[in-house]
Amino acid sequence: MSARPNFTLRPHEELADLLQVITDYAEERIRMEPPLDRTRTRADLDAALGSTITASGVGGAEAMRIFTDELAPACLSTDHPRFLSFIPCAPSDASVMFDLVVGASSVYAGSWLEGAGAVWAENQALRWIADLVGMPDEAGGVFVPGGTIGNLSALVAARSAARDGAPVAVRPWRVAATEGAHSSIASACEVMDAELVGVAADDAGRLTGEALRAALEAHGPETFFAVVATAGTTNFGIVDDLASVARVCRENGLWFHVDGAYGGAGLVAPSVRALYDGIEHCDSFIVDPHKWLFAPFDCCALLYRQPALARAAHTQRAGYLDVLTEATDWNPTDYSVGLTRRARGLPFWFSLVVNGTDAYAAAVEHTLEVARFAAAEIARRDHLELVRERDLSVVVFRRLGWTPADYQAWSDRLLADEVAFVVPTTHRGETLARFAIVNPLTTEDDIRLILDTTM
Ligand SMILES: Cc1ncc(COP(=O)(O)O)c(C=O)c1O
């Protein structure tokens, strides 16, 4: 590679100096045990920093000082082993390092013409996931920013396919899912002006074929264009009864979308693989490697059984795009909402290549092991109670005698002391505590330490 001309915004600054500051920071962050850090108010940041953007610029060293001393400590480290709220992000070292390379490489990964090498590699990573799901050879898709866009893109493709196949006067507008489905499904329906029909879950919180059939019959199956099953709900990690749901979808010719944004990663773990039986029948599937597959933000793998249907729904057409759209190449941008895209699947691909897929299975199994330990430890303590049996690596529990304010005070104290980030959740009006364990560096001692603070 030949050196490029020295290009900085401030001519008297050396590219080499800034490069050193940046790479030193990145190296230290990658090597360190990250601090949990804490959140700051806007007023506090305003007071500390004022306006950072000035007419003449402050130079790279000073800009990095602002980030290092003020901004970075005001961002929680989602890869801290005791960051157990929402769904954390615990990227592998290899994926984080390669994210730097992607950032430095100015790759446009929307089209094969411009980003063939990157798209080829991303497609290998997508194929690995498709094989875990059991999708056919023709399956394919794209890495999109997150589960929200993945779900929306899949549902847009489903609606387009349903409309194409429906009699002229019929425009199917309904989607079926349980209340456990992620909020992004309701949001997608809102964006699409579609109606989300709630299906009753069984006692284990799962969508079943039987309940689905009843809901379809009540509303008229021909009014639906998709069914969304969840493989690992956000609040509890519940995997729907995918086999029976798939059967009912097939009976009714309905698009079967599986949202595995969080739980799809469990496909790699032999100990829980049976929970996903039936997933191989899905028409579309998402999993976020930035959740439980050790990739940095933002990275959602979106796969279609018949990519041509998605392409028909998503391809943007314009004279300036003809050179791309009229080619037969695989253009990732044709498979989701959005046009320009970074090669966000590359850090994930790189880490798979470096570490091998066995390491992924072992890492997911390890987090499941720690979740098993957490559940046992909760059951062992008289003042704690598991809310339901765990499917995957989310553990939800109640602290007997606590009010919602007690849960919040406990959570606030854990964060203020930089011990842990464990926000309360609610379920059917009850406030509860919840761990989402996706970080292979989270240990049994971490869990014990947090549970000890509930006394
Ligand atoms: C099951 C499920 N689906 C979708 C999403 C949305 O994903 P994202 O936050 O990447 O948009 C989440 C996020 O937690 C999720 O758990």
The ligand as an ORCA input file, in Angstrom:
! r2SCAN-3c Opt
* xyz 0 1
  C     -36.017     -9.912     20.289
  C     -35.551     -8.557     19.832
  N     -35.925     -8.119     18.628
  C     -35.537     -6.917     18.156
  C     -34.731     -6.106     18.905
  C     -34.322     -4.767     18.347
  O     -32.965     -4.790     18.026
  P     -32.120     -3.450     17.849
  O     -32.058     -2.844     19.229
  O     -30.802     -3.954     17.379
  O     -32.828     -2.592     16.887
  C     -34.309     -6.517     20.179
  C     -33.476     -5.653     21.016
  O     -33.205     -5.924     22.156
  C     -34.720     -7.785     20.650
  O     -34.351     -8.252     21.839
*
